[in-house]
Structures are given as C-alpha cells and as structure tokens.
C-alpha cells in the first residue's frame, strides 16, 4: 500500500500507510493522519489514493501546501517526490496500491469407508450409504448430501454440495416401477372404452 514518511524537526521519521480513498491530514484529532505541528492547520489537506495515483488537495490551510517549492491548490504525487505541509516535510516512499485477495480453502471431508459388500459409507453422514457421485469433482455422497433444484416440467436437478455440478446416481438411474394397471393400459386395447367415447 502507498506509504509516506513524515520528517520531524529533530530528524525523527514517522511512516504513514495510506488507505484507498480520501486520507485527511491535519492537526485535528478527527483526521486519519494527525500531525501535531504549529504550521499545520486543523484540517490541512487531503490525499486521495486511487489506482496507483496520489492526488493532493489543499483544504484552505493557513500555511499552505508546497510541491517543488511552489504553493499548490492540488497536485499529483509520485514515488520519490517530496512535498511540504506548512513547514513539515513529507516524502512519498511508495504510491503503489497492492490489493491482496485472500485464498479460501474449502475443507474436503475424509474419504468414504468401503464396506465388505463393496458399498461405501458417506463421509458426511455417519452410517448413510453412498448413492451419488458428482460428474465434475467425482465426490461421492449419500442422498441427504445432494442439493436438489426443481425445474420446469417437474424435473429435479441434483447438484453437488461442494462444486454445484450435476450429480448422478452410482450405477445409473433405476427405472421407475410401473403399476400393473399402467402395464395393462399400455399393452391391452379395451374396445369397449373406445366405443363408449364414440357415442
């Protein structure tokens, strides 16, 4: 992140790290960067940190803001540059912005336990038998682990709890059982029903 070095009269130095957006400088306690010096106004200036840019703006201070010895109302600051707020010297050590994106590791469950008959126990639900496998990450799970999403037409989409890809039943989907009456409707033509419809 962008850093400034504020140099004191006795040779001491203080490093300040800027945050993204507007940083307020002044003698007042409500500023992000408080500089206790008689030539610093209560609200002296602002430095806005953007995309590797530092924009300095004077807030109508009494003793002014100076870059390269010239009084300025606003200016762009770069790495290695020195400017003054009143009599206080400030060095721009870095104007770079570094945004770190944290890495999140999803804890994976322990591998499933294989029983003597070849079936597996679900690693998330104790005692439950594995019934599904993810088509993407190959994770195995029991029926209770599967996330279900109902779609138009009444079809249910089965999703993996880890990667949200489609899950399939291990061994393939079992055909749904048809009732005996449904079997008769498919195979036996009943002529008296057809004659009744014609009347």
Helices and strands as residue ranges (DSSP letters): E 3-7, E 13-17, E 21-26, E 33-34, E 45-49, E 54-58, E 65-67, E 70-71, E 74-77, E 82-85, E 88-94, E 113-114, E 120-121, E 132-134, E 140-141, E 147-150, G 152-154, E 156-159, E 167-169, H 180-187, H 191-198
